[in-house]
Amino acid sequence: MPLRVRASGLDNSATVPGILHAWHQTHTGDWYALTSFEITNRNGTASLVTTQLVTADAVRPR
């Protein structure tokens, strides 16, 4: 992977604060959280605010 991508690509491994909007249960019984949060790149010069469903194990109280 090019150094440029490693240095300034989005960091999707970070734990970030967010807003929990709702819980949704699937037909198989799994739970997903509708959340909004900000993802920044690794060098902190750019960010992206996103709203998406995440698995229940990705959400924890503050």
N, C-alpha and C positions, 0 to 999 in steps of 0.2 A: 504494500500500500504506500502511495507517495507520501512524503513527509508533509506536504501541504494539507493533505486530507487528515492526517493524524493530528496536526497542530491546530487546525481551525475547523474541523468537521463537527457536527452536532454531537454532544455528549449524551447518549441515551443510557448511560450506566449510572448517572448521578441520581441521588435521592433528592427530590425537590418538594417544596410546599405546594399545595394546590387547593382547589375548591371542589368539594364533593357535591354534586348536584342531585343525584338520584341513584338508587339501586335498581338493578333489573335482574330478574331470575329467568334462566333459560328453561326450555322444556325438559332438560335433563337434570335440573336442580342446581346447576352452577350459578354463582352470583357474579355480576359485573357491575362496576361502579362507573357512572358517567362523571367524568372529572374534567377540570380545566387546570392547566399548569403551563409554566414557561420552561422551555428548553433553551439552554445557551450553548454556544460553541465552546470548544475547549479553551480558547484564549480569551473568552469573555467579551468579544467585540460585536457579536450579533446574537439575536435571540428570536425565538418563535413561540408565540402563545397558541396552544392547541386545546381543543375540546375533543375528548375521545373516551371510548369505553376501555377500561383496564380490568384485568382479573382481580378478584377480591383479595388475593394474597399480595397484590401490589399496593394496597391501601393500608395505612395505619394511622392511628390518632396522633395528633400533635403532642 
